[in-house]
């Protein structure tokens, strides 16, 4: 198993998540909200999703 820690900029993850939601048919504004909520939860240490 690889024990390296990867640091990815938040905006990179946000754009990836938003684009993924959009590619699956989610309207862009809804995709932005979903990505924002999920990332904000992670940043606050809530990793239950």
C-alpha positions in Angstrom: 0.0 0.0 0.0 1.2 3.5 -0.8 1.6 5.6 2.3 2.1 8.9 0.5 -0.1 11.8 1.4 -1.4 13.7 -1.6 -2.2 17.4 -1.2 -4.7 18.6 -3.8 -5.9 22.3 -4.0 -9.5 22.7 -3.0 -10.4 24.5 -6.2 -9.1 21.5 -8.2 -11.3 19.1 -6.2 -14.3 21.5 -6.4 -14.0 21.7 -10.2 -13.7 18.0 -10.5 -16.7 17.3 -8.4 -18.8 20.0 -10.1 -17.9 18.7 -13.5 -18.6 15.1 -12.5 -22.1 16.1 -11.3 -22.7 18.0 -14.5 -21.5 15.1 -16.7 -24.1 12.9 -14.9 -26.9 15.3 -15.8 -27.1 17.6 -12.7 -27.8 21.2 -13.6 -24.7 23.4 -13.2 -26.1 25.5 -10.3 -27.1 22.4 -8.4 -23.8 20.8 -9.1 -22.0 23.8 -7.7 -24.1 23.6 -4.5 -23.5 19.9 -4.1 -19.7 20.2 -4.6 -19.6 23.2 -2.2 -21.5 21.4 0.6 -19.4 18.2 0.3 -16.1 20.0 0.3 -17.1 22.3 3.1 -18.0 19.3 5.2 -14.6 17.7 4.5 -12.8 20.9 5.4 -14.7 21.0 8.7 -13.7 17.4 9.5 -17.1 15.9 8.8 -16.2 12.9 6.6 -19.5 10.9 7.0 -20.5 11.3 3.4 
